[in-house]
Amino acid sequence: MNDVKNQDAERVVVTDIRMPFWSMVLFMVKMVFASIPALIIFSAVISLIMTLLMTLFGTMWGFHSVFQEGPSF
């Protein structure tokens, strides 16, 4: 039982990672594709927060006439 506790307490320091270049490129491309859903969720949350702020404080900041004039084309 003591041997198991001693093994869990060992510390490891990584000093170098040897990885082929194209394998690293593939890993980075996968990482970019994996971050796309997180960016979509993050932008949706920020949009909701900004919509709430514009609804509550828009007239105080002077944005009330922007929505009443209609398109300017």
N, C-alpha and C positions, 0 to 999 in steps of 0.2 A: 504494500500500500504506500509506503514511503517512497519507493522508486517512482511511482506514477506522479506523485506530487513534485518530486525533484525534476522530472522531465518537463512538466508543465511550466516550471519556473525558469527554464533556460531561455536566454535571450539570444536573438539572431540579428546580425547586422549585415545587410546586403550592400556590397561594395561595388559590384559590377553585374550587368546583365548582358550576356552575349546572345544576340539575336540577329539572324540574317536580315539584310536591309529590306528585301521584298516582303518578308514575313511581317516586319514592323510596319511597312506601308499598308499592307492588308489589314493589320490590326487597327491602324489609325482610321482607315476608311470605314471599318465596321463600327468604330467608336463614334464617328460622325453620324452615320445612319442611326445609331442607337440614341443619339441625342436629339433627333428630330421630334419625336413625340414629346419629350420634355420641353422643348422650345415652343411647341404648339400649345401645350397646357399652360406654360408660363405666360405666353402672349394673351391667351384667353382670360387668365386671371387679372393681368394688368389692364386689359380692355374693360373688364367688369368694374374694376376699381376706378378707372378714369371715367367711365360712364356714370357711376354713382357720384363721383365728385363733381362732374359737370352738371348733373341733375340738381344736386344740392346747392352748389356754390356758383353756378354758371352766371347768374344775373349779377352776383356780387363782383365777379371778375370782368364783367362787360361783354359776355358772350351771348346775351339774350337777343341781340339784333341779327346775329349770324344765322340763326335758325328761322327767323320770321321773314327775311327778305326773299328767300327762294334762290333758284339758280341764277347765276349772273352771266350766262352765255347768250 
